Amino acid sequence: MKLTNVAFKAYDVRGIYPTEVNEELAYRVGRIFARKLQAKKVVVGHDIRLSGPSLVKALSEGLTDGGADVCFIGQCGTEMVYFATTFLQADGGIMVTASHNPKEYNGMKLVSNGARPISADTGLKEIGEEAVNNEFKHEAVGTVKCKVCQKDILQDYVKHLLGFVDLSKLKPLKLVVNPGNGGAGPVFKELAKHLPFEYVILHEEPDGNFPNGVPNPMLQQNRQETSQKVCQEKADLGISWDGDFDRCFFYDEKGNFLEASYIVGLLAEVFLAKEQGAKIMYDPRVRWNTEEIVKRLGGELVLYKSGHAFMKECMRKQGVLYGGESSAHHYFRDFTCCDSGMLPWLLVSQYVCMTGKSLGDLVAERMQMFPCSGEVNRKVDNAQVILQTLEKRYSDGKIDKVDGLSVAYDKWRFNVRSSNTEPVIRLNVETRGDKQLCAYKTQELLQLIGGEEA
């Protein structure tokens, strides 16, 4: 099968298995990774996708042929590879995952020592070119082939997560949680042993067949079951995750799905109460709520382009305490500047306990002050042409291109960008206290964008 570099994206490797991502490609990535990093020990894990074990086997052969021992941590979440890379003092880590993509996809997320991300800006592009264009012999480069060992890091990882909350401040809450047959179920159940909460769990068993649909709560059709269960159980809040659980999503006590930008603002409050004047990072898609909170509380705003590898790099360079994206990625300085889908729900639950307010009450005023559309995706064939058309159409607004196209007016603004991982355009609209204007401008922009629902 002819290899192409189509799967090498801006900040990870991701494509359809086995045409775009396959065992030969995985072997080559491992081989090149070991050599480029001069790695002696590399952490490897995989998510719940059916092709994961086979890709891990080939990847591990490439790593060991390239001179690195492999610490295999099994089926896990992406953040567990980040944690293990640092905890085990490895030279790098590779997570075999396609995150929230449909089940026919797979891929890899690569980090160097200290869980530093490897993106197109920091070597991923070169790895892709070499993997596709060079010839490889499937044999060890040295006289002795390196080894693969299995390591269970679950208890150490859970202990690290629990260190972010004060267990004495937690009160009995009732939570509805939905791993969506992704990888979050086993980790959640282990954390739950240490917490005073009552749980109602949906689709807890990991299953790469995705019997209840792809675990991606960004899709509106995937929210209804969790929302209804929160209402039926009279729970205090609901939580769901994507497949590799590096993103966490929330529902209030009335079953309302909460856009991630409001959670970013809420967590900014939490961290600025702990460290006055700290830097808070955010992305350009939805801005105004976070900006108002951080400025009012005396924090320092750091705006950067979306994408987990880019955000982590910015976080390290600028000394950011906490950062969040509208896509529900949340980044923490004390979690090796990486994103975690487990820490947000622990911290939000603790905040609900400490304030004595419901989650809905904590964000209600913010939602009225800064209504937003939520991210709307459209499949299109001509993304760049559309961006040019929109820039011309709204040229009387304040334009910036930190990430895609953002245009701001006094009462409303929008961001539209091409996805780095899928053939879609992503639209976000927000206003200052005007829900009707938000709905009107969203429809206006969608008519100009065209395409099909994604």
Residue pairs with C-beta under 8 A, 6 or more apart in sequence:
1 18
1 19
1 22
1 24
3 22
3 24
3 25
3 28
3 131
3 132
4 20
4 132
5 128
5 129
5 131
5 132
6 15
6 20
7 13
7 14
7 15
7 20
7 21
7 25
7 107
7 128
8 120
8 124
8 125
8 127
8 128
9 120
9 420
9 421
10 119
10 120
10 307
10 309
10 310
10 420
11 109
11 117
11 119
11 120
11 124
11 307
11 308
11 309
11 310
11 420
12 107
12 108
12 109
12 110
12 119
12 124
12 308
12 309
12 421
13 21
13 25
13 29
13 107
13 108
13 109
13 110
13 124
13 128
14 21
14 98
14 99
14 101
14 105
14 106
14 107
14 108
14 421
15 21
15 105
15 106
15 107
16 104
16 105
17 49
17 51
17 55
17 104
17 105
17 106
18 51
21 55
21 105
21 106
21 107
21 108
22 55
23 54
23 55
23 57
23 58
24 58
25 131
26 55
26 56
26 58
26 59
26 62
26 96
26 108
27 58
27 59
27 61
27 62
27 65
27 136
27 138
28 62
28 130
28 131
28 134
28 136
29 59
29 62
29 94
29 108
29 110
29 127
29 131
30 42
30 58
30 59
30 60
30 61
30 62
30 63
30 64
30 65
30 66
30 94
31 62
31 63
31 65
31 66
31 136
32 62
32 66
32 127
32 130
32 131
33 39
33 42
33 62
33 63
33 66
33 68
33 92
33 94
33 110
33 127
34 42
34 62
34 63
34 65
34 66
34 67
34 68
35 66
35 67
35 141
36 123
36 126
36 127
37 91
37 92
37 112
37 113
38 67
38 91
39 63
39 66
39 67
39 68
39 90
39 91
39 92
40 67
40 68
40 69
40 91
41 68
41 69
41 70
41 71
41 88
41 89
41 90
41 91
42 63
42 68
42 69
42 70
42 71
42 90
42 91
42 92
42 93
42 94
43 70
43 71
43 73
43 81
43 84
43 85
43 88
43 90
43 92
43 93
43 94
44 56
44 59
44 60
44 63
44 70
44 71
44 72
44 73
44 81
44 93
44 94
44 95
44 96
45 56
45 72
45 73
45 74
45 75
45 76
45 80
45 81
45 84
45 93
45 95
45 96
46 52
46 53
46 55
46 56
46 74
46 75
46 76
46 95
46 96
46 97
47 75
47 76
47 77
47 78
47 95
47 96
47 97
47 98
47 99
47 182
47 183
47 243
47 244
48 75
48 181
48 182
48 183
48 206
48 207
48 208
48 243
49 96
49 97
49 98
49 103
49 105
49 106
49 208
49 243
50 103
50 208
50 209
51 106
52 75
52 96
52 97
52 106
52 208
55 96
55 106
55 108
56 72
56 96
59 94
59 96
59 108
60 70
60 72
60 148
61 138
63 70
63 94
63 146
64 70
64 140
64 145
64 146
64 147
64 148
65 138
65 139
65 140
65 141
65 145
66 141
67 140
67 141
67 142
67 146
68 91
68 92
68 146
69 146
69 147
69 148
69 149
70 146
70 147
70 148
70 149
71 84
71 88
71 90
71 149
71 150
71 151
72 148
72 149
72 150
72 151
73 80
73 81
73 84
73 150
73 151
73 152
73 153
74 150
74 152
75 183
75 206
76 95
76 183
77 183
77 184
77 187
77 244
77 245
77 246
77 341
77 342
78 95
78 97
78 99
78 109
78 244
78 245
78 246
78 339
79 245
79 246
79 335
79 338
79 339
79 340
79 341
79 342
80 153
80 154
80 157
80 187
81 93
81 94
81 95
81 109
81 111
81 115
82 93
82 111
82 115
82 335
82 336
82 338
83 115
83 153
83 156
83 157
83 160
83 335
83 336
83 338
84 90
84 93
84 151
84 153
84 157
85 92
85 93
85 111
85 113
85 114
85 115
85 336
86 114
86 115
86 336
87 153
87 156
87 157
87 160
88 151
88 153
90 113
91 112
91 113
92 110
92 111
92 112
92 113
93 110
93 111
93 115
94 108
94 109
94 110
94 111
95 108
95 109
95 244
96 106
96 107
96 108
97 106
97 107
97 108
97 109
97 243
97 244
98 105
98 106
98 107
98 243
99 107
99 242
99 243
99 244
99 246
99 247
99 421
100 214
100 215
100 216
100 218
100 242
100 243
100 247
101 107
101 214
101 421
101 422
102 210
102 214
103 208
103 209
103 210
103 214
109 117
109 308
110 117
110 118
110 124
110 127
111 117
111 118
112 118
114 336
115 336
115 337
115 338
116 122
116 312
116 313
116 316
117 308
117 309
117 312
117 313
118 124
118 127
118 309
119 307
119 309
119 310
119 313
121 309
121 310
121 313
122 309
122 313
140 146
154 186
154 187
154 190
155 190
157 187
158 187
158 190
158 191
158 194
160 335
161 191
161 340
161 342
161 343
161 346
162 191
162 194
162 346
164 332
164 334
164 335
164 343
164 346
164 347
165 346
165 347
165 350
166 350
167 194
167 195
169 350
169 353
169 354
170 195
170 196
170 197
170 349
170 350
170 353
171 196
171 353
172 196
172 197
172 198
173 197
173 198
173 236
173 237
173 349
173 352
173 353
174 197
174 198
174 199
174 200
174 233
174 234
174 235
174 236
175 197
175 198
175 199
175 200
175 235
175 236
175 237
175 238
175 239
175 349
176 199
176 200
176 202
176 226
176 229
176 230
176 233
176 235
176 237
176 238
176 239
176 251
177 184
177 188
177 199
177 200
177 201
177 202
177 204
177 238
177 239
177 240
178 201
178 202
178 203
178 217
178 225
178 226
178 229
178 238
178 239
178 240
178 241
179 185
179 188
179 201
179 202
179 203
179 204
179 206
179 215
179 240
179 241
179 245
180 202
180 203
180 212
180 213
180 214
180 215
180 216
180 217
180 222
180 240
180 241
180 242
180 243
181 203
181 205
181 206
181 207
181 209
181 210
181 211
181 212
181 215
182 206
182 215
182 241
182 242
182 243
182 244
182 245
183 206
183 243
183 244
183 245
184 241
184 245
184 341
184 342
185 201
185 203
185 204
185 205
185 206
186 206
187 245
187 342
188 201
188 204
188 342
189 201
189 204
191 342
191 346
192 199
197 349
200 229
200 233
200 235
202 225
202 226
202 229
203 211
203 212
212 225
213 219
213 221
213 222
214 222
214 243
215 222
215 240
215 241
215 242
215 243
216 222
216 242
216 243
217 223
217 226
217 240
217 241
217 242
217 247
217 249
217 257
217 328
218 242
218 249
218 327
218 328
218 375
222 240
223 240
223 249
223 251
223 257
226 238
226 240
226 251
226 255
227 238
227 251
227 255
227 256
227 257
228 255
229 235
229 238
229 255
230 237
230 238
230 251
230 252
230 253
230 254
230 255
231 254
231 255
234 253
235 253
236 253
236 352
236 358
236 359
237 250
237 251
237 252
237 253
237 348
237 349
237 352
237 358
237 359
238 250
238 251
238 252
238 255
239 248
239 249
239 250
239 251
239 345
240 248
240 249
240 251
241 247
241 248
241 249
241 341
242 341
245 341
245 342
246 308
246 329
246 339
246 340
246 341
247 327
247 328
247 329
247 339
247 341
248 328
248 330
248 340
248 341
248 342
248 344
248 345
249 257
249 258
249 260
249 328
250 257
250 258
250 263
250 344
250 345
250 348
250 359
251 257
251 258
252 258
252 358
252 359
252 360
252 363
253 358
253 359
253 360
254 360
256 360
258 359
258 363
259 286
259 326
259 372
259 374
260 324
260 325
260 326
260 327
260 328
261 285
261 286
261 289
261 290
261 324
261 326
261 372
261 430
262 289
262 363
262 366
262 367
263 324
263 328
263 330
263 344
263 348
263 363
264 282
264 289
264 290
264 324
264 325
264 326
264 330
265 289
265 290
265 293
265 363
265 366
266 348
266 351
266 362
266 363
266 366
267 322
267 324
267 330
267 344
267 347
267 348
268 280
268 290
268 293
268 294
268 297
268 299
268 322
268 324
269 293
269 297
270 347
270 351
271 278
271 280
271 321
271 322
272 278
272 280
272 294
272 297
272 298
272 299
273 297
275 321
276 298
277 298
277 299
277 300
278 299
278 300
278 320
278 321
278 322
279 299
279 300
279 301
279 302
279 318
279 319
279 320
279 321
280 290
280 294
280 299
280 300
280 301
280 302
280 320
280 321
280 322
280 323
281 302
281 303
281 304
281 311
281 314
281 315
281 318
281 320
281 322
281 323
281 324
281 331
282 290
282 291
282 301
282 302
282 303
282 304
282 323
282 324
282 325
283 303
283 304
283 305
283 306
283 311
283 325
283 326
283 327
283 403
284 303
284 305
284 306
284 400
284 402
284 403
284 404
284 406
284 415
285 306
285 325
285 326
285 327
285 375
285 403
285 415
285 417
285 426
285 428
286 326
286 372
286 415
286 428
286 430
287 303
287 413
287 430
288 370
288 413
288 430
288 432
289 366
289 369
289 370
289 372
289 430
290 301
290 324
291 301
292 369
292 370
293 366
294 300
294 301
295 301
302 314
302 318
302 320
302 323
303 402
304 310
304 311
304 314
304 323
304 402
305 311
305 402
305 403
306 325
306 326
306 327
306 403
306 417
307 420
308 329
308 331
308 339
311 323
311 325
311 329
311 331
311 339
312 331
312 337
312 338
312 339
314 320
314 323
315 323
315 331
315 333
315 337
316 337
319 333
320 331
320 333
320 337
321 333
322 330
322 331
322 332
322 333
323 330
323 331
324 330
324 331
326 375
326 428
327 375
329 339
330 339
330 340
330 341
330 343
330 344
331 337
331 338
331 339
332 338
332 339
332 340
332 343
335 343
348 359
351 362
352 358
352 359
352 362
355 362
368 433
369 432
369 433
370 430
370 431
370 432
370 433
371 430
371 431
371 433
371 434
371 435
371 438
372 428
372 429
372 430
372 431
372 438
373 427
373 428
373 429
373 430
373 438
373 439
373 442
374 428
375 426
375 427
375 428
376 426
376 427
376 428
376 442
376 446
377 419
377 422
377 424
377 425
377 426
377 427
377 453
377 454
378 424
378 425
378 427
378 446
378 449
378 450
378 451
378 452
378 453
378 454
379 423
379 424
379 451
379 452
379 453
379 454
380 386
380 423
380 424
380 425
380 449
380 450
380 451
381 423
381 451
383 418
383 425
384 418
386 416
386 425
386 448
386 449
386 450
387 404
387 405
387 416
387 418
387 425
389 448
390 405
390 407
390 416
390 445
390 448
390 449
391 399
391 405
391 407
393 448
394 407
394 414
397 407
397 408
397 409
397 413
398 407
398 408
398 409
399 405
399 406
399 407
400 406
400 408
403 415
403 417
404 415
404 416
404 417
404 418
404 426
405 415
405 416
405 417
406 413
406 414
406 415
407 413
407 414
410 432
411 431
411 432
411 434
411 437
412 429
412 430
412 431
412 432
412 434
412 437
412 438
412 441
413 429
413 430
413 431
414 427
414 428
414 429
414 430
414 441
414 445
415 427
415 428
416 425
416 426
416 427
416 428
416 445
416 449
417 425
417 426
418 424
418 425
418 426
419 425
419 426
422 454
424 451
424 454
425 449
425 451
427 442
427 445
427 446
427 449
429 438
429 441
429 442
429 445
430 438
431 437
431 438
431 441
